[in-house]
């Protein structure tokens, strides 16, 4: 392994590494724009220059992103020559850049803004009027481009060529007139991974149309989570407003608890640093109307009354079947199995199928199974088909995506769901549940990798956590275990049910 010295510190590099790679691996800071660990190396921004000692005591300057490590190399990242070169580079990059940080959506997470203060900090040296370009160019129905802010790092172009393979973006023109443009075949608009270029852009050139002008980044906080869009289970960050920056206007207060945006979170075992556009659309998907109260045959009911009704149905059922949600967390599944699993014939169902126009599956990240925890559910409850036997007299339907018309006509229905839907009112008892953003938990993806997510929102007042609901539903079964023999043994079926019901409602047996 080659050994080199960086700023007086001797480190060991891997064979074939560049100075940039070796430095990052050992926690040495070197600025960069165009370089990215998952993309090819164009070497066109020149901000990553470092000094290399010569045998005669001199120092030559080269870019770290494209310079291989050699044994015995001595590197300087902060010499006077390096600082002067970086300052000149920043002056060149900002020559036509508007430096409009105060109104830029990227302010607070912009590399150019940070490096300007660190490596330049002076006004533009240009004596001419800055070159102007289109401020709001629509690359697609999802992304806008501010041409004046673009620094031609080509990250976005390389992403569509090397990662998503859509070849949807290209550079046209030369020098000051270089522009990023979509290719003529419209491939970028169809690219299911196009929004990754927003994260890749080191400046405020590429912006999400949904998030544009919505919130300053310093008002928000990221919460590590997992995308529920398919069985890949990509790692993501969910961005919500910080409590100290809550909106006080009555007209805006509803936004305080909203999901503002979603960005990719790196997980080498699952998705690398990327995610698809379905994950980015979570704010819209989760903005649907929520179920906020229990129902009994479509009529609003108190939680205790709904629990009592569900307990009576469970106690009386001889052939209960549970259709278990493949979108439930592992912790919820464990709670159900511990509390009620032995009472039911459990079958795992799909909660979601691909939407119209949604990519069903590809060779990169997107999986055909559009549920985040099918593997976790099947590991606990098997892989029986999600079909209800004709003799089932009680069906517990957990989650959405199921046609109630497939259920036996005489079967009682207990439905657990999070969203307002017509089928809620068709159940004998309906319970409103919290969703994954409102609790901690984990999903297991199709490859068997378990990833944790954290709570970032408060649940609606009327919703209940599934694990708590199962514990309360199971209370009466613990009571059943304590029933005296005269209540349960040697009786007709009718008398048994009467005694069980009487015990549940604390009345004398008949």
Beta strands, then each sheet from edge to edge (+ up, - down):
strand 1: 3-6
strand 2: 9-12
strand 3: 49-53
strand 4: 59-63
strand 5: 74-76
strand 6: 137-138
strand 7: 143-145
strand 8: 169-172
strand 9: 179-182
strand 10: 206-208
strand 11: 220-226
strand 12: 235-241
strand 13: 259-264
strand 14: 295-296
strand 15: 299-300
strand 16: 320-325
strand 17: 345-349
strand 18: 394-398
strand 19: 412-417
strand 20: 429-432
strand 21: 441-444
strand 22: 450-453
sheet 1: 2+ 1- 5- 3+ 4-
sheet 2: 6+ 7- 10+
sheet 3: 8+ 9-
sheet 4: 11+ 12- 13+
sheet 5: 14+ 15-
sheet 6: 17+ 16+ 18+ 19+ 20+
sheet 7: 21+ 22-
end
